[in-house]
Amino acid sequence: MSRRVSFIADQRGAAAFEMLIVFLFLGVGLLLPLADVAAAGFRFVAAWEAMRAFGQSIQYNPPPDVTDWSGWKSALPTSVSGYPINNLQVVCSDTMAACSATNSLSPKHYTYTTTVTVEPIVLRAVICRSGNGDPCSFTLAYGERFQ
């Protein structure tokens, strides 16, 4: 009997049983943790893009007077694409001190933060390590020069 014929005659279902073990290993051991990392990555990228879009809107609509910018700040949105905009500041000079009547040196920058919350399924102990009250909540800071 040739080798090929003996393999065809041997149909005991061992390959089907091994496939269950391989599928469980790949699915639970590799794909679910990879999905956690991918979902967290998508959240971070979406938050960064929302912050960048907000920064571009500030870039094209800067405050007319940086020493008195409270009116300009109140007209800006408080969230972009579902991400809250926190700690919005206009800072002057290279020291990054808040602009005021005594500090109106150039260059002028704006800085702000947002909060990103991830919801991992398998890798919670690995991903959720922020110093915030909610360990799965991370703060992203963004700033750019506008003058």
Phi and psi in degrees as a GROMACS rama.xvg file:
@    title "Ramachandran Plot"
@    xaxis  label "Phi"
@    yaxis  label "Psi"
@TYPE xy
-77.5668  162.919  SER-2
-63.0835  -38.9986  ARG-3
-64.1345  -42.6489  ARG-4
-66.0543  -37.5189  VAL-5
-67.1244  -34.2868  SER-6
-69.0458  -38.6124  PHE-7
-67.7133  -36.2018  ILE-8
-73.6042  -23.3763  ALA-9
-91.0715  90.2713  ASP-10
-122.567  64.563  GLN-11
-87.2838  -10.3152  ARG-12
90.8125  15.1976  GLY-13
-66.9654  -34.916  ALA-14
-66.1071  -36.1727  ALA-15
-66.7039  -39.0979  ALA-16
-68.2471  -41.5907  PHE-17
-64.9162  -32.4736  GLU-18
-64.0793  -36.3993  MET-19
-61.5376  -43.3766  LEU-20
-65.7592  -44.8619  ILE-21
-63.6202  -43.0955  VAL-22
-63.2498  -43.574  PHE-23
-63.1767  -41.7624  LEU-24
-63.7658  -48.0782  PHE-25
-67.8377  -44.2463  LEU-26
-66.9284  -52.1475  GLY-27
-84.0448  -39.2167  VAL-28
-80.2203  -29.2507  GLY-29
-120.039  -46.5302  LEU-30
-75.5663  -40.396  LEU-31
-64.9763  -45.903  LEU-32
-62.9625  -36.3382  PRO-33
-65.3689  -36.6209  LEU-34
-65.6775  -37.5189  ALA-35
-61.0404  -46.4338  ASP-36
-65.3443  -41.4203  VAL-37
-65.3694  -42.9733  ALA-38
-64.1584  -42.1171  ALA-39
-63.8817  -40.8131  ALA-40
-62.495  -42.0155  GLY-41
-63.161  -39.4293  PHE-42
-63.924  -44.7041  ARG-43
-63.8379  -42.7744  PHE-44
-65.3051  -41.3939  VAL-45
-64.0999  -40.8495  ALA-46
-66.37  -42.1239  ALA-47
-63.6667  -41.8742  TRP-48
-66.3084  -37.1353  GLU-49
-65.0703  -40.9289  ALA-50
-65.5636  -39.4247  MET-51
-67.0514  -40.2785  ARG-52
-63.7581  -40.5043  ALA-53
-63.8606  -41.3253  PHE-54
-62.1215  -38.2837  GLY-55
-67.3034  -35.6477  GLN-56
-66.9931  -35.0142  SER-57
-68.9178  -39.3264  ILE-58
-57.5182  -40.403  GLN-59
-90.6069  -5.50607  TYR-60
-138.232  65.898  ASN-61
-72.7881  162.651  PRO-62
-66.5452  139.918  PRO-63
-67.5771  -33.579  PRO-64
-135.624  108.522  ASP-65
-70.1754  -16.7678  VAL-66
-78.5711  -19.3995  THR-67
-136.092  79.4835  ASP-68
-111.776  13.3879  TRP-69
-65.0068  -37.4557  SER-70
-65.2474  -40.5162  GLY-71
-65.2337  -41.2224  TRP-72
-66.0336  -39.4628  LYS-73
-68.8028  -21.3557  SER-74
-82.1478  -12.913  ALA-75
-79.2538  153.211  LEU-76
-68.1787  152.204  PRO-77
-91.6578  -11.6846  THR-78
-148.978  153.634  SER-79
-132.077  123.219  VAL-80
52.87  35.6476  SER-81
87.0075  -1.3119  GLY-82
-104.027  125.888  TYR-83
-71.6752  143.369  PRO-84
-99.0206  117.206  ILE-85
-118.789  157.313  ASN-86
52.9763  42.3057  ASN-87
-69.9388  123.902  LEU-88
-137.837  148.828  GLN-89
-106.619  121.939  VAL-90
-118.021  148.597  VAL-91
-118.806  155.065  CYS-92
65.8837  177.15  SER-93
-75.7912  -11.048  ASP-94
-79.2586  -10.6332  THR-95
59.4683  39.0268  MET-96
-90.0372  149.652  ALA-97
-59.9514  138.375  ALA-98
-67.9238  140.836  CYS-99
-154.056  -176.139  SER-100
-63.766  -30.5175  ALA-101
-91.3276  -15.996  THR-102
-127.512  90.354  ASN-103
-127.283  32.7581  SER-104
-73.2231  153.213  LEU-105
-91.3228  157.113  SER-106
-78.4769  157.728  PRO-107
-108.573  137.345  LYS-108
-127.595  161.136  HIS-109
-120.737  145.663  TYR-110
-135.485  148.308  THR-111
-162.259  168.224  TYR-112
-130.762  164.5  THR-113
-143.601  165.135  THR-114
-115.38  132.391  THR-115
-117.292  129.393  VAL-116
-114.56  127.347  THR-117
-107.419  156.578  VAL-118
-131.989  73.5132  GLU-119
-71.8789  151.957  PRO-120
-97.0617  -51.1621  ILE-121
-99.7337  -43.1758  VAL-122
-94.7015  34.3297  LEU-123
-58.9382  -42.5032  ARG-124
-68.2764  -25.5365  ALA-125
-88.5841  -44.1968  VAL-126
-81.7835  -40.737  ILE-127
-83.4447  82.9776  CYS-128
-135.147  33.8077  ARG-129
-84.2506  162.87  SER-130
-88.024  5.23152  GLY-131
-74.8821  172.435  ASN-132
-58.7667  -41.2266  GLY-133
-97.5308  114.442  ASP-134
-64.3181  -15.4519  PRO-135
-95.3847  11.7949  CYS-136
-111.97  126.054  SER-137
-119.367  147.58  PHE-138
-106.628  125.881  THR-139
-107.813  133.293  LEU-140
-107.275  146.156  ALA-141
-142.839  144.592  TYR-142
-159.574  153.189  GLY-143
-156.315  153.511  GLU-144
-80.9899  136.653  ARG-145
-121.764  -12.0712  PHE-146
